[in-house]
Structure formats: structure tokens, C-alpha cells
Amino acid sequence: MKSDNKEFNIRSGIGFDAHRFQSKIPLFIGGIQIPFKRGLHGHSDGDVLIHAIIDALLGAANLGDIGKYYPSDNLAFKDIDSTVMLKNIIPEIDNANWQINYIDTTIIAEKPKLNGFIDKMKTTLSHSMNISKGLISIKAKTTDGMGFSGKSEGIAALAIATLKQNK
């Protein structure tokens, strides 16, 4: 049996991110600002959805993780817009001879309610990755009061990216 899996030319990667809430900063999720009384603490703008997507893409392409490209101890990336990070990762995926086939995500947050913002997130993400909105799924779920997100201490996100090899 071959171990390089060249017959299928499809890979998937999983990404996860979580940040706690912080007062007096804006909340960014999916590349858009969400009206809310607190934002997410992070080295960048704290956009958990984009960070999870970046890790899923990099994982599927076997290119490491977000910290390899944007280390949290590098002050040059302090407060960086996560859409910029995502836009800069896409050429890495392309150069590795992969293209995005589909991205499925879940945002885990008790508050704020996000369903009214999902279409705008898809638009922003599709522009950042230069793909169709139809290739992006975003779901928002609660944990019914359980855990850190359920207690409104922060927000988490999961992403799965499926890539296909360019021929």
C-alpha cells in the first residue's frame, strides 16, 4: 500500500481557537465587527473563527499552524487584523499546490447571538480567501450554559477545511 495517498488528492484539516472576553475592545468574528460590550483578548484582533480557519487550512496542506506564521511573541503582529493574516496564508496554500474545496465552521458562543451576522461573515471570508461564499459553512451554537463559553467568559470556534490538489 502506498503511503503518499496520491490517488485521492484530497486532504482535510481541523482548526480550533478560543479566546476570553475583555472589556473595552471591539469584538471581531469572521472578519466583521459585531456590536457587543466586550471583545476577545488576543495578540491579534482575537478573531477565533478566522484563526480556526487558518489552522484548518494549514493543517490540510501540512504547513504547520498559525503560530509558525504569526508567533504571539512577535510584536509586529500585535493587534493585526485577522483578515490580513488569512489573506497572507492563501498564497502559502496555493504555493503548496492546493486549492480550497470547502470550509465548514462552528462558532461556540452563548452571547452575543450571531445568526444575523453569518451572511456578512461569509462575504468577508470569501473575499479574503478569493473563493465563493457557497464554499463556506458557518454555524453558531451555544453550550446551554455549560463551560467557559456557556458562562459567557469567551468564544471558541472549530473549522474543517477540505483541500484538493491542483493538477
C-alpha positions in Angstrom: 0.0 0.0 0.0 1.3 3.4 -0.9 1.6 6.0 1.9 1.5 9.2 -0.1 -2.2 8.9 -1.0 -1.7 10.4 -4.5 -4.8 8.6 -5.8 -7.2 10.7 -3.9 -5.6 14.2 -3.9 -7.9 15.5 -1.2 -6.9 16.4 2.3 -8.8 17.7 5.3 -7.5 19.8 8.3 -9.1 20.7 11.6 -8.7 24.1 13.3 -9.7 25.3 16.8 -9.3 28.5 18.6 -10.7 30.1 21.8 -10.3 33.5 23.5 -11.7 35.0 26.6 -13.7 38.2 26.7 -12.0 41.5 27.5 -13.7 44.8 28.2 -13.2 48.0 26.2 -12.1 46.3 22.9 -14.2 45.6 19.8 -15.5 42.1 19.0 -14.4 40.7 15.7 -15.7 37.3 14.4 -15.4 36.2 10.8 -13.7 39.4 9.8 -16.5 41.7 10.8 -17.1 43.8 13.9 -20.0 42.5 16.0 -21.8 45.1 18.2 -21.2 43.8 21.8 -20.0 45.2 25.1 -16.7 43.2 25.1 -14.2 41.9 22.6 -11.9 38.9 22.5 -8.5 39.1 24.1 -5.6 38.0 21.9 -2.3 39.0 20.4 -4.1 39.9 17.2 -7.7 41.1 17.0 -8.8 37.8 18.6 -11.0 36.6 15.7 -11.5 33.0 16.8 -13.3 32.0 13.6 -10.5 33.2 11.2 -7.8 31.7 13.5 -9.6 28.3 13.4 -9.9 28.5 9.6 -6.2 29.4 9.2 -5.2 26.3 11.3 -7.6 24.1 9.3 -6.1 25.3 6.0 -2.5 24.9 7.2 -3.2 21.5 8.6 -4.8 20.2 5.4 -1.8 21.5 3.4 0.6 20.1 6.0 2.2 23.5 6.5 2.2 23.8 10.3 -0.1 26.1 12.3 -0.9 29.7 12.8 1.9 30.2 15.3 4.5 29.3 12.7 3.4 32.3 10.6 2.2 34.6 13.3 4.0 33.9 16.6 2.4 35.6 19.6 5.8 36.8 20.8 6.4 38.9 17.7 5.3 42.5 18.3 5.0 43.1 14.6 1.7 41.1 14.7 0.3 42.8 17.8 -3.4 43.8 17.1 -3.1 42.6 13.4 -6.4 42.3 11.5 -7.1 38.6 11.2 -8.4 39.0 7.6 -4.9 40.2 6.7 -3.5 37.0 8.3 -5.9 34.9 6.3 -5.2 36.7 3.0 -1.5 36.1 3.6 -2.0 32.4 4.2 -3.8 31.8 1.0 -0.7 32.1 -1.2 1.1 29.6 1.1 -1.8 27.1 0.3 -1.6 27.9 -3.4 2.2 27.5 -3.5 1.9 24.1 -1.9 -0.3 23.2 -4.9 -3.6 23.0 -3.0 -6.9 24.8 -3.5 -9.9 25.2 -1.2 -12.7 22.7 -1.8 -14.9 23.5 1.2 -14.7 25.0 4.7 -17.2 24.1 7.5 -17.1 26.0 10.8 -18.9 26.2 14.1 -18.7 29.2 16.4 -19.4 28.3 20.1 -20.8 31.3 21.9 -23.6 31.9 24.4 -23.5 35.6 23.7 -23.8 37.6 21.5 -26.3 35.9 19.2 -24.6 35.6 15.8 -27.1 34.2 13.3 -27.9 37.7 11.9 -24.2 38.2 11.0 -23.4 34.9 9.3 -24.0 36.0 5.7 -21.8 39.1 6.2 -19.1 36.8 7.7 -19.3 34.6 4.7 -18.9 37.5 2.3 -15.9 38.8 4.2 -14.3 35.4 4.4 -15.0 34.6 0.7 -13.3 37.9 -0.3 -10.3 37.2 2.0 -9.8 33.7 0.5 -10.9 34.5 -3.0 -13.5 31.7 -3.1 -17.3 31.6 -3.5 -19.5 32.1 -0.5 -21.0 28.7 -1.3 -17.8 27.0 -0.3 -18.1 28.3 3.3 -20.4 27.0 6.0 -20.8 28.9 9.3 -22.9 27.7 12.2 -23.4 29.3 15.6 -24.1 27.1 18.6 -24.4 27.6 22.3 -23.4 25.2 25.1 -26.6 25.8 27.1 -24.7 27.5 29.9 -22.0 24.9 30.2 -18.3 25.6 30.2 -16.4 28.9 29.6 -18.4 29.8 26.5 -21.7 28.9 28.2 -20.8 31.1 31.1 -20.1 33.9 28.6 -16.4 34.0 29.6 -15.3 33.8 25.9 -15.9 32.3 22.5 -14.5 29.3 20.7 -14.6 28.2 17.0 -13.9 25.0 15.1 -13.2 24.6 11.4 -12.6 21.9 9.0 -11.0 22.7 5.6 -11.0 20.3 2.7 -8.4 21.0 0.0 -7.9 19.4 -3.4 -4.6 19.2 -5.1 -4.1 21.3 -8.2 -3.4 19.2 -11.2 
